[in-house]
Amino acid sequence: MAKDYYEILGVSKTASSDEIKKAFRKLAHKHHPDKSGGDEKKFKEANEAYQVLSSKEKRARYDQTGQDFHGQGQSSGAGQGFGGSGGFSAQGGPASGWDFSGTGFEDIFSEMFGGGGRSRGQSRTGSDIAVDVEITFEEMVHGVKKDIHLRKLSRCDVCSGTGGKPHSKEETCPDCGGNGRVRRTVQTIFGAFAQEAVCERCHGRGKIYKEKCTTCHGDGRIQKEENISIEIPAGIHDGQTLSVSGRGAAGEDGAPAGDLFVNVHIRPHTSFKRHGDDITSHLKITFAEATLGGKMNVETIEGDISMKIPAGTEPGEVFRIRGKGVPHLGHFGRGDHLVTISLFIPKKLSREERDLIEKLAKLKK
């Protein structure tokens, strides 16, 4: 019975090449025999499935016939030769038994065995930082400046992020000989896998400082307390995220800092709710006010205003107060305030009130 390669990788039959690659990458990391808890059998199955589905021609044939790309009812050659002739050559390229070109194996194994994708002298940008900030409903409407207190990796002020002691001389890195990269061989089930990676000692620079900075101990970064002021614009939505470029953790060897992401949460209001850019509220009026009409004070986000209630107003009617809603984020103008009328029914009546209501009820008969 032919194997279901889509089921093995956990993807649908309409999955894109990126989705297939992502699924295999996840399984390869999980099941690789050289990793703790790895499963060689499942790794081989995932590899076999990926070799077929990552190739347009092989995938088309598999979809059409249900057979692997070798046919004849055999298992795919991608699952053969582990640790033997089907493995990688000592120079790091694929041996003649398999052709991995264009399949993404180079990237995947580079990640699994610690290979560096950075070129010489290229340092890593600092990590991004995400924080949560809560604001009031009023602050959401009017906009607000918030101070965020962070403890994060920041550039060392003593060495200006170089990691070297001030006035210390640079010298050739002894680990990479000034090349910025080191070459090593990793033993895998495919055989010997030669790999070139960024030198961990000099981070690809090829040079190191003779004396390390005594403050950051050569890292170029230290943990520091920092206050960051951010402007939260009027009209921002609950759960919206603001990005502040360059205010995340400092990068290696003076590389750019990461970004700061601020997740904004809006505290609910006791009287108002937001509907798009409109603000909604309820106004309770008495039977007499609904029948006779009149002017009523209505609470808005800008303060109380006087609103006319027409005679004969019924419960559930909605009145619009223009321009008293939420500002349109990034645009001019603002929404409206919508007031829904509800009827106030007293639970306790005085003797006089009861008599009047009873008389009114008799008049209606």
C-alpha positions as CSV (number, residue, x, y, z in Angstrom):
1,M,0.0,0.0,0.0
2,A,1.4,3.4,-1.0
3,K,2.3,5.8,1.8
4,D,0.3,9.0,2.2
5,Y,3.1,11.6,2.1
6,Y,0.7,14.4,2.8
7,E,-0.5,12.7,6.0
8,I,3.1,12.0,7.1
9,L,4.0,15.7,6.8
10,G,0.6,16.7,8.3
11,V,-0.4,19.0,5.3
12,S,-3.3,19.1,2.9
13,K,-3.0,18.0,-0.7
14,T,-3.3,21.7,-1.7
15,A,-0.4,22.8,0.5
16,S,2.0,25.2,-1.0
17,S,5.8,24.5,-1.3
18,D,6.4,26.8,1.6
19,E,3.9,25.0,3.8
20,I,5.5,21.6,2.9
21,K,9.0,22.9,3.7
22,K,7.8,24.4,7.0
23,A,6.1,21.1,7.9
24,F,9.2,19.1,7.1
25,R,11.5,21.5,8.9
26,K,9.4,21.1,12.1
27,L,9.4,17.2,11.9
28,A,13.1,17.2,11.1
29,H,13.9,19.2,14.2
30,K,11.7,17.0,16.3
31,H,12.7,13.5,15.1
32,H,16.3,13.9,14.0
33,P,18.2,10.9,15.5
34,D,21.2,13.1,16.6
35,K,18.8,15.1,18.8
36,S,17.6,14.0,22.3
37,G,14.4,12.1,21.9
38,G,14.8,11.7,18.2
39,D,13.1,9.0,16.2
40,E,15.0,7.7,13.2
41,K,12.1,5.9,11.6
42,K,9.8,8.9,11.7
43,F,12.7,11.1,10.4
44,K,13.2,8.8,7.5
45,E,9.5,8.8,6.7
46,A,9.4,12.6,6.8
47,N,12.5,12.9,4.6
48,E,11.0,10.5,2.1
49,A,7.8,12.4,1.9
50,Y,9.6,15.7,1.6
51,Q,11.8,14.5,-1.2
52,V,8.7,13.7,-3.3
53,L,6.4,16.6,-2.4
54,S,9.2,19.3,-2.6
55,S,9.7,18.4,-6.3
56,K,7.1,19.7,-8.8
57,E,7.7,16.7,-11.1
58,K,7.7,14.1,-8.4
59,R,4.7,15.5,-6.6
60,A,2.7,15.7,-9.9
61,R,3.5,12.0,-10.6
62,Y,2.7,11.0,-7.0
63,D,-0.7,12.9,-7.1
64,Q,-1.5,11.3,-10.4
65,T,-0.5,7.7,-9.7
66,G,-0.3,7.4,-5.9
67,Q,3.2,5.9,-6.4
68,D,6.5,7.2,-5.3
69,F,8.7,8.8,-8.0
70,H,10.7,5.7,-8.5
71,G,7.7,3.6,-9.3
72,Q,7.8,-0.2,-9.4
73,G,6.2,-0.2,-6.0
74,Q,9.5,0.5,-4.3
75,S,10.0,2.9,-1.5
76,S,11.4,6.3,-2.4
77,G,15.2,6.4,-2.9
78,A,15.1,9.4,-0.6
79,G,14.8,7.0,2.3
80,Q,17.6,4.7,1.3
81,G,21.3,4.8,2.1
82,F,21.2,6.5,5.5
83,G,24.8,6.7,6.8
84,G,26.1,5.0,3.6
85,S,26.4,5.9,0.0
86,G,23.2,7.9,0.1
87,G,24.6,10.4,2.5
88,F,26.6,13.6,2.2
89,S,30.1,13.7,1.0
90,A,32.9,14.8,3.4
91,Q,33.0,18.1,1.5
92,G,29.5,18.9,2.6
93,G,27.8,18.4,-0.8
94,P,25.3,15.7,-1.5
95,A,26.7,12.4,-2.7
96,S,25.7,11.0,-6.1
97,G,22.9,8.9,-4.5
98,W,20.7,12.0,-3.7
99,D,20.1,15.3,-5.2
100,F,19.1,17.9,-2.6
101,S,19.6,21.0,-4.8
102,G,16.7,23.4,-4.5
103,T,14.9,21.4,-1.8
104,G,15.8,23.6,1.1
105,F,17.9,20.9,2.8
106,E,20.8,23.2,3.0
107,D,18.9,25.7,5.1
108,I,17.3,23.1,7.3
109,F,20.5,21.3,8.2
110,S,22.3,24.6,8.7
111,E,19.7,25.3,11.4
112,M,19.9,21.8,12.9
113,F,23.6,21.7,13.2
114,G,24.3,25.3,14.2
115,G,25.4,26.6,10.8
116,G,25.7,30.4,10.5
117,G,23.9,32.1,7.7
118,R,25.7,35.4,8.4
119,S,28.4,36.6,6.2
120,R,31.8,37.8,7.6
121,G,31.5,40.8,9.8
122,Q,27.7,40.7,9.9
123,S,26.3,40.9,13.4
124,R,22.9,40.0,14.6
125,T,20.3,42.7,15.1
126,G,19.0,42.9,18.7
127,S,15.9,41.0,19.8
128,D,12.5,42.6,19.6
129,I,10.7,43.3,22.9
130,A,6.9,43.2,23.4
131,V,5.1,44.9,26.3
132,D,1.5,45.5,27.3
133,V,0.1,48.9,28.2
134,E,-3.4,49.6,29.6
135,I,-5.1,53.0,29.0
136,T,-8.4,54.4,30.0
137,F,-11.4,54.9,27.6
138,E,-10.8,58.7,27.9
139,E,-7.1,58.3,27.0
140,M,-8.1,56.2,24.0
141,V,-10.4,59.1,22.8
142,H,-7.9,61.9,23.4
143,G,-4.6,60.2,22.9
144,V,-1.9,60.0,25.6
145,K,1.8,59.8,26.2
146,K,2.9,56.8,28.3
147,D,6.2,56.1,30.0
148,I,7.3,52.5,29.7
149,H,9.9,51.2,32.2
150,L,12.1,48.4,30.8
151,R,15.1,46.4,31.9
152,K,16.8,45.3,28.7
153,L,20.1,44.7,26.9
154,S,21.4,48.1,26.0
155,R,24.6,49.3,24.4
156,C,27.5,49.5,26.8
157,D,28.3,53.2,27.2
158,V,31.9,52.5,28.3
159,C,33.0,50.7,25.1
160,S,30.3,52.1,22.8
161,G,29.2,48.6,22.1
162,T,32.5,47.3,20.7
163,G,33.2,45.0,23.7
164,G,36.8,46.1,23.8
165,K,38.4,48.0,26.7
166,P,38.8,51.7,25.7
167,H,42.0,52.3,23.8
168,S,42.6,48.5,23.6
169,K,44.1,47.3,20.3
170,E,42.5,44.8,17.9
171,E,44.2,41.6,17.0
172,T,43.5,38.7,14.7
173,C,41.1,36.1,16.1
174,P,43.0,33.0,16.9
175,D,40.0,30.7,16.3
176,C,39.3,31.6,12.7
177,G,42.7,33.1,11.8
178,G,41.0,36.4,10.7
179,N,38.6,34.7,8.3
180,G,35.5,35.2,10.4
181,R,34.3,31.7,9.8
182,V,35.3,28.3,11.0
183,R,34.9,24.9,9.3
184,R,33.8,21.8,11.1
185,T,32.6,18.3,10.3
186,V,29.4,16.9,11.9
187,Q,28.7,13.2,11.9
188,T,25.0,12.5,11.0
189,I,23.0,9.5,9.8
190,F,23.9,10.7,6.3
191,G,27.6,10.4,6.9
192,A,30.1,13.2,7.5
193,F,28.6,16.6,7.0
194,A,31.2,19.4,6.6
195,Q,29.9,22.8,7.5
196,E,31.2,26.4,7.6
197,A,29.8,28.6,10.4
198,V,30.4,32.1,11.7
199,C,33.2,32.2,14.3
200,E,31.6,32.4,17.7
201,R,34.6,34.1,19.2
202,C,34.8,37.1,17.0
203,H,31.2,36.9,15.6
204,G,32.5,37.0,12.0
205,R,34.6,40.1,12.4
206,G,37.9,38.2,12.1
207,K,39.4,40.4,14.9
208,I,39.0,40.6,18.6
209,Y,40.1,43.2,21.1
210,K,43.3,42.4,23.1
211,E,41.5,43.5,26.3
212,K,37.8,43.1,27.0
213,C,35.7,45.9,28.4
214,T,35.5,45.4,32.2
215,T,31.9,46.7,32.3
216,C,30.3,44.4,29.7
217,H,33.0,41.7,29.8
218,G,33.4,41.9,26.0
219,D,29.7,41.5,25.0
220,G,29.2,45.2,24.1
221,R,25.9,45.1,25.9
222,I,24.7,45.3,29.5
223,Q,21.4,45.0,31.3
224,K,20.1,48.5,32.0
225,E,16.9,50.1,33.3
226,E,15.4,52.4,30.7
227,N,12.3,54.6,30.5
228,I,10.8,55.0,27.1
229,S,8.1,57.5,26.3
230,I,5.6,56.6,23.6
231,E,2.8,58.5,22.0
232,I,-0.5,56.5,21.8
233,P,-2.6,58.1,19.2
234,A,-6.3,59.1,19.7
235,G,-8.6,56.5,18.2
236,I,-6.4,53.4,18.8
237,H,-8.3,50.1,19.0
238,D,-8.2,47.7,21.9
239,G,-5.5,45.0,21.2
240,Q,-3.8,47.1,18.5
241,T,0.1,47.0,18.5
242,L,2.4,50.0,18.1
243,S,5.9,49.5,16.7
244,V,8.7,51.7,18.0
245,S,11.8,51.2,15.8
246,G,15.2,50.6,17.4
247,R,13.9,50.6,21.0
248,G,14.3,46.9,21.6
249,A,17.4,45.0,22.8
250,A,20.8,46.2,21.6
251,G,22.4,44.2,18.7
252,E,25.7,42.4,18.8
253,D,29.0,44.3,18.0
254,G,27.1,47.6,17.5
255,A,24.5,46.1,15.2
256,P,21.1,47.9,15.2
257,A,18.8,47.3,18.1
258,G,15.5,45.4,17.7
259,D,12.1,47.0,17.8
260,L,9.7,47.6,20.7
261,F,6.2,46.4,20.2
262,V,3.5,47.9,22.5
263,N,0.3,46.0,22.8
264,V,-2.4,48.5,23.8
265,H,-5.4,47.4,26.0
266,I,-8.3,49.8,26.7
267,R,-10.0,49.6,30.1
268,P,-13.8,49.4,29.8
269,H,-15.8,52.5,30.7
270,T,-18.7,52.3,33.1
271,S,-21.1,54.3,30.9
272,F,-19.8,54.2,27.3
273,K,-19.1,51.6,24.8
274,R,-17.3,51.8,21.4
275,H,-18.9,50.7,18.2
276,G,-16.5,51.4,15.3
277,D,-15.7,55.1,15.8
278,D,-19.0,55.8,17.5
279,I,-19.6,55.9,21.2
280,T,-22.9,54.5,22.5
281,S,-24.7,55.0,25.8
282,H,-28.2,54.7,27.4
283,L,-30.4,57.4,28.8
284,K,-33.3,56.5,31.1
285,I,-36.3,58.9,31.1
286,T,-39.6,58.8,32.9
287,F,-43.0,58.1,31.4
288,A,-43.8,61.8,31.7
289,E,-40.6,62.9,30.0
290,A,-41.2,60.5,27.2
291,T,-44.8,61.6,26.8
292,L,-44.3,65.4,27.1
293,G,-40.8,65.7,25.8
294,G,-38.2,68.3,27.0
295,K,-34.5,68.9,27.3
296,M,-32.3,66.4,29.1
297,N,-28.6,66.5,30.2
298,V,-26.7,63.7,28.4
299,E,-23.2,62.6,29.6
300,T,-20.6,62.5,26.7
301,I,-16.9,61.9,26.6
302,E,-16.5,65.7,26.3
303,G,-18.8,66.4,29.3
304,D,-22.6,66.9,29.8
305,I,-24.6,68.5,27.0
306,S,-28.3,69.4,26.7
307,M,-30.3,67.2,24.2
308,K,-33.9,67.7,23.2
309,I,-36.3,64.8,23.7
310,P,-39.3,65.1,21.4
311,A,-42.8,64.5,22.8
312,G,-43.9,60.9,22.3
313,T,-40.4,59.4,22.4
314,E,-40.5,55.6,22.7
315,P,-38.1,53.3,24.4
316,G,-35.4,52.0,22.1
317,E,-35.2,55.2,20.0
318,V,-31.7,56.3,19.2
319,F,-30.5,59.9,19.1
320,R,-27.3,61.0,17.4
321,I,-25.0,63.6,18.7
322,R,-22.6,64.4,15.9
323,G,-18.9,64.8,16.4
324,K,-18.8,63.5,20.0
325,G,-17.4,60.0,19.2
326,V,-13.9,58.6,18.7
327,P,-11.4,60.3,16.4
328,H,-10.8,58.5,13.1
329,L,-7.3,57.0,13.6
330,G,-4.9,58.5,11.1
331,H,-7.6,60.7,9.5
332,F,-9.5,63.9,10.2
333,G,-12.9,64.0,11.9
334,R,-14.5,61.7,14.5
335,G,-17.5,59.5,15.0
336,D,-20.8,60.3,16.7
337,H,-22.3,59.7,20.1
338,L,-25.4,57.5,19.9
339,V,-27.9,57.7,22.8
340,T,-30.4,54.9,23.2
341,I,-33.6,55.8,25.2
342,S,-34.9,53.5,27.8
343,L,-37.9,54.0,30.2
344,F,-37.4,54.4,33.9
345,I,-40.0,52.3,35.8
346,P,-40.1,53.0,39.5
347,K,-40.4,49.9,41.7
348,K,-42.0,51.8,44.6
349,L,-44.7,54.5,44.3
350,S,-46.1,57.0,46.8
351,R,-49.8,57.0,47.5
352,E,-50.2,60.1,45.4
353,E,-48.3,58.7,42.5
354,R,-50.3,55.5,42.5
355,D,-53.6,57.5,42.5
356,L,-52.4,59.6,39.6
357,I,-51.4,56.6,37.5
358,E,-54.7,54.8,38.3
359,K,-56.6,57.9,37.1
360,L,-54.6,58.0,33.9
361,A,-55.3,54.3,33.3
362,K,-59.0,55.0,33.7
363,L,-58.9,57.9,31.2
364,K,-57.3,55.6,28.6
365,K,-60.3,53.3,28.9
